[in-house]
Structure formats: structure tokens, C-alpha cells
Amino acid sequence: MTLVIDNLRDIQKNIESACQKADRKLSDVAIIAVTKQVSTERAIEALDAGLTHLGENRPEGLLEKHETIVDRATWHYIGSLQTRKVRKVINQIDYLHSLDRLSLAQEIDKRADHIVNCFVQVNVSGEESKHGLIPEEVLTFIEQLSDFPHIRIVGLMTMAPNTEDKELIRTVFKGLKKLQLEIASKGYEHAPCTELSMGMSNDYEIAVEEGATFVRIGTALVGNEGRDLYENKG
């Protein structure tokens, strides 16, 4: 318990500092505890420390923790989701951070029993290793989603390159913010697009400075118990 509390205290101080630099309010930023590498018990410790958002990137990991924690947490699915596995998780989650194709949207709309808050995943950096739409495709894609009543596009998500080049990271986050503002200005009923999911353990401070409203923090917050047991099963 002490580990999570101490880590959370440090992270909150860093986020507060980043908010001050950017003239933002601390309340504008939500921390998602990414629990894919830890036990259900550690996830519960995160909730006991005052966090409310939990993130998983494998169906099996999400279902295992959800069975115990249920609606005590707001659930985020943050990994790439195979269309054939939508039915397993879609009615256990509140947010999906990886919508990137129409076939996935169609399956979500078919299987969901509630409106799912979705982030469109954008590959701002252009890295071949990353999932997501290129920025030029995003507006057209979002326009096509108006026919799916169970999908609400609340924002955009990206991952920055794994690099020590802070200016490159900042450029990626700036690019996503610019795109989010462009889409939000359209006033789409199905896509308010007010949120930005960006920033992880190594770059969340830069993300907050550039407008992140959700940061996804794993190891720096809850540690690593080596429990990503589903690496080859997702």
C-alpha cells in the first residue's frame, strides 16, 4: 500500500507542477492506473489510495480484475482490441482508448449494451510499430461513426516515441492537441472530442503541459510484479 501511496504523491506533485506551467487546473487531469503488470490486490491498493480509474490492455487481465473489483472502478481498455474479442470486454468497460477502424466500431455497436466512450487512436509519430490512424484520416473516420449509436467519441489518444528527445515527444503531443481542437470545433453530436489520452510513466509531465486530460501510468505508479500473463493470449 505504501508503494502506491508514495508513488501517487510524487506523480500528483509532478502533474501539479506541469499544470502550473501550462496554466491548467489539477482537476483537469485524470490518472489512469495501468494495472496490466500487477495483481488484483495491487489494483485494489490503487483504489484504496484514492484513484478511481483502472486501465488494462488484455481481455483476460481486465476480466480477472473486474470479477473482483466490479464497479468500484471506472474501467479503461487501453490496448489494441481484436474484433473477435469485443464481446468479451465491451460491456465491462467505460472507456476504450484504441478505436482505429470501422470493423471494430461495427462490432462494438453490435455488442454493446450501453454507450461506450471511445478515444480514436492516432499514430501522430508515424512509427510503423504503432497502431492508429494517421492524422489526415481522423476527421473522415469520425464522420463515419455517426451511424453507431453505442459509440461516443470523447477524444483522441496517442503514444509518443520511446525516446529521450523531449522536444520530439512534445511535438507529437502538440500535434494531437491541434487535431483534437479541430474536431471539437465541428460540433458533432456523436463526437464532442474534448479529451486527450496521452502520456505514460516516462512522459506524462510533457503530456500534461500539452493538454492531456487522461494520463496512463503503470510502472511509475503501481510498480511491476511481472504479471502480464496474457502477452501471448490477447
C-alpha positions as CSV (number, residue, x, y, z in Angstrom):
1,M,0.0,0.0,0.0
2,T,2.8,2.4,0.9
3,L,4.4,1.9,-2.5
4,V,1.3,3.1,-4.4
5,I,0.6,6.0,-2.0
6,D,4.2,7.3,-2.2
7,N,4.3,7.0,-6.0
8,L,0.9,8.7,-6.3
9,R,2.0,11.5,-4.1
10,D,5.1,12.1,-6.3
11,I,3.1,11.8,-9.5
12,Q,0.5,14.3,-8.3
13,K,3.2,16.8,-7.4
14,N,4.7,16.4,-10.9
15,I,1.3,16.8,-12.5
16,E,0.5,19.9,-10.4
17,S,3.8,21.4,-11.5
18,A,3.1,20.7,-15.1
19,C,-0.4,22.2,-14.7
20,Q,1.1,25.4,-13.3
21,K,3.5,25.7,-16.2
22,A,0.6,25.4,-18.7
23,D,-1.9,27.5,-16.6
24,R,-4.2,24.5,-16.2
25,K,-6.1,23.2,-13.2
26,L,-5.1,19.9,-11.5
27,S,-8.7,18.8,-11.6
28,D,-8.5,18.8,-15.4
29,V,-6.2,15.7,-15.4
30,A,-7.3,12.2,-14.5
31,I,-4.8,9.5,-13.7
32,I,-5.4,6.0,-15.1
33,A,-3.6,3.4,-13.1
34,V,-2.4,0.9,-15.7
35,T,-2.5,-2.4,-13.8
36,K,-1.6,-4.9,-16.6
37,Q,1.7,-5.9,-14.8
38,V,0.3,-6.3,-11.3
39,S,-2.1,-8.4,-9.3
40,T,-5.8,-7.7,-8.5
41,E,-4.6,-7.0,-5.0
42,R,-2.3,-4.2,-6.2
43,A,-5.1,-2.8,-8.3
44,I,-7.2,-2.6,-5.2
45,E,-4.4,-0.8,-3.4
46,A,-4.5,1.9,-6.1
47,L,-8.3,2.3,-5.4
48,D,-7.7,2.4,-1.7
49,A,-5.1,5.2,-2.3
50,G,-7.9,7.3,-3.8
51,L,-7.6,6.5,-7.5
52,T,-10.8,5.6,-9.5
53,H,-9.6,4.8,-13.0
54,L,-8.0,1.5,-13.9
55,G,-6.6,0.5,-17.3
56,E,-6.0,-2.9,-18.8
57,N,-4.7,-3.9,-22.2
58,R,-5.7,-7.6,-22.4
59,P,-9.2,-9.1,-22.2
60,E,-8.1,-11.8,-19.7
61,G,-6.4,-9.3,-17.4
62,L,-9.4,-7.0,-17.5
63,L,-11.9,-9.8,-16.8
64,E,-9.9,-11.2,-14.0
65,K,-9.7,-7.9,-12.1
66,H,-13.2,-6.9,-13.0
67,E,-14.6,-10.0,-11.4
68,T,-13.4,-8.9,-8.0
69,I,-13.5,-5.1,-8.3
70,V,-16.6,-4.7,-10.4
71,D,-18.0,-1.2,-10.4
72,R,-15.7,0.2,-7.7
73,A,-13.5,1.4,-10.6
74,T,-14.0,3.2,-13.9
75,W,-12.6,0.8,-16.4
76,H,-10.4,1.7,-19.4
77,Y,-9.4,-0.7,-22.1
78,I,-6.1,0.8,-23.4
79,G,-4.7,-1.9,-25.7
80,S,-5.4,-2.8,-29.3
81,L,-8.7,-4.8,-29.3
82,Q,-9.2,-7.6,-31.8
83,T,-12.7,-7.5,-33.3
84,R,-13.4,-11.1,-32.3
85,K,-12.7,-10.3,-28.6
86,V,-15.1,-7.3,-28.4
87,R,-17.9,-9.3,-27.0
88,K,-15.7,-10.4,-24.1
89,V,-14.9,-7.0,-22.7
90,I,-17.2,-4.2,-24.2
91,N,-19.8,-4.4,-21.5
92,Q,-17.3,-4.4,-18.7
93,I,-15.6,-1.1,-19.7
94,D,-16.4,2.5,-19.6
95,Y,-13.7,3.8,-22.0
96,L,-11.9,2.3,-25.0
97,H,-8.7,4.1,-25.9
98,S,-7.9,2.3,-29.2
99,L,-10.7,2.8,-31.8
100,D,-8.9,2.8,-35.1
101,R,-11.1,1.0,-37.7
102,L,-14.7,0.7,-38.9
103,S,-14.9,-3.0,-38.4
104,L,-14.1,-2.5,-34.7
105,A,-16.7,0.2,-34.5
106,Q,-19.3,-2.0,-36.1
107,E,-18.6,-4.9,-33.7
108,I,-18.8,-2.5,-30.7
109,D,-22.1,-1.1,-31.8
110,K,-23.4,-4.6,-32.3
111,R,-22.3,-6.0,-28.9
112,A,-22.5,-3.0,-26.5
113,D,-25.5,-2.6,-24.2
114,H,-24.5,1.0,-23.3
115,I,-22.9,4.0,-24.9
116,V,-19.1,3.4,-24.9
117,N,-16.8,6.4,-24.5
118,C,-14.2,5.9,-27.2
119,F,-10.9,7.6,-28.0
120,V,-9.8,7.4,-31.6
121,Q,-6.2,6.2,-31.7
122,V,-3.9,8.4,-33.8
123,N,-0.4,7.5,-34.9
124,V,0.9,11.0,-34.8
125,S,4.6,10.0,-34.9
126,G,4.2,7.8,-38.0
127,E,6.0,4.9,-36.5
128,E,5.3,1.6,-38.2
129,S,5.3,-0.2,-34.9
130,K,2.4,1.7,-33.6
131,H,-1.3,1.2,-34.2
132,G,-3.7,4.1,-35.1
133,L,-4.9,6.3,-37.9
134,I,-2.6,8.9,-39.5
135,P,-3.8,12.4,-38.6
136,E,-5.1,13.0,-42.1
137,E,-7.6,10.1,-41.8
138,V,-9.1,11.0,-38.5
139,L,-11.7,13.6,-39.4
140,T,-13.3,11.4,-42.2
141,F,-13.2,8.4,-39.9
142,I,-15.0,10.2,-37.1
143,E,-17.6,11.5,-39.5
144,Q,-18.3,7.9,-40.5
145,L,-19.0,6.9,-36.9
146,S,-22.2,9.0,-36.6
147,D,-24.2,5.9,-37.6
148,F,-23.2,4.0,-34.5
149,P,-25.5,4.9,-31.5
150,H,-23.4,3.0,-29.0
151,I,-20.2,4.9,-29.7
152,R,-19.4,8.4,-28.4
153,I,-16.0,9.8,-29.5
154,V,-14.9,11.6,-26.4
155,G,-11.4,12.3,-27.6
156,L,-8.1,11.2,-29.2
157,M,-5.3,9.0,-28.0
158,T,-1.7,8.7,-29.0
159,M,1.6,7.2,-27.8
160,A,4.8,9.2,-28.2
161,P,8.0,7.6,-29.4
162,N,10.1,5.8,-26.8
163,T,12.9,8.3,-26.8
164,E,14.9,10.7,-24.6
165,D,14.2,13.5,-27.1
166,K,11.7,15.6,-25.1
167,E,11.1,18.0,-28.0
168,L,10.1,15.2,-30.3
169,I,7.7,13.9,-27.6
170,R,6.3,17.4,-27.2
171,T,5.8,17.8,-30.9
172,V,3.7,14.6,-31.0
173,F,1.5,15.7,-28.1
174,K,1.1,19.2,-29.7
175,G,0.0,17.6,-32.9
176,L,-2.7,15.6,-31.2
177,K,-4.0,18.6,-29.3
178,K,-4.2,20.6,-32.5
179,L,-6.2,17.8,-34.1
180,Q,-8.5,17.5,-31.1
181,L,-9.3,21.2,-31.2
182,E,-10.1,21.0,-34.9
183,I,-12.5,18.1,-34.4
184,A,-14.1,19.6,-31.3
185,S,-14.8,22.8,-33.3
186,K,-17.1,20.8,-35.7
187,G,-19.7,20.4,-33.0
188,Y,-20.5,16.8,-33.9
189,E,-23.2,15.4,-31.5
190,H,-21.6,11.9,-31.6
191,A,-18.1,13.2,-31.2
192,P,-17.6,16.0,-28.7
193,C,-13.9,15.2,-28.7
194,T,-13.0,17.2,-25.7
195,E,-10.5,14.7,-24.1
196,L,-6.9,13.8,-24.8
197,S,-5.5,10.5,-23.7
198,M,-1.7,10.8,-23.8
199,G,1.3,10.4,-21.6
200,M,2.7,7.4,-19.8
201,S,5.2,6.8,-17.0
202,N,8.1,8.3,-18.8
203,D,6.4,11.3,-20.5
204,Y,3.2,12.2,-18.6
205,E,4.5,15.6,-17.4
206,I,5.1,16.8,-21.0
207,A,1.7,15.4,-21.9
208,V,0.0,17.4,-19.2
209,E,1.8,20.5,-20.3
210,E,0.4,20.0,-23.8
211,G,-3.2,19.3,-22.8
212,A,-3.6,15.7,-21.7
213,T,-6.8,15.1,-19.7
214,F,-6.1,11.4,-19.1
215,V,-2.6,10.1,-18.4
216,R,-2.0,6.3,-18.4
217,I,0.6,5.4,-15.8
218,G,1.7,1.9,-14.9
219,T,5.1,1.1,-13.5
220,A,5.8,4.6,-12.0
221,L,2.5,4.3,-10.1
222,V,1.8,0.7,-9.2
223,G,5.1,-1.0,-9.9
224,N,5.7,-4.2,-11.9
225,E,5.0,-7.6,-10.4
226,G,5.7,-9.3,-13.7
227,R,2.1,-10.4,-14.1
228,D,1.5,-9.6,-17.8
229,L,0.5,-13.3,-18.1
230,Y,-1.6,-12.8,-21.2
231,E,1.1,-11.4,-23.5
232,N,0.6,-14.2,-26.0
233,K,-3.1,-14.8,-25.4
234,G,-4.7,-11.4,-26.2
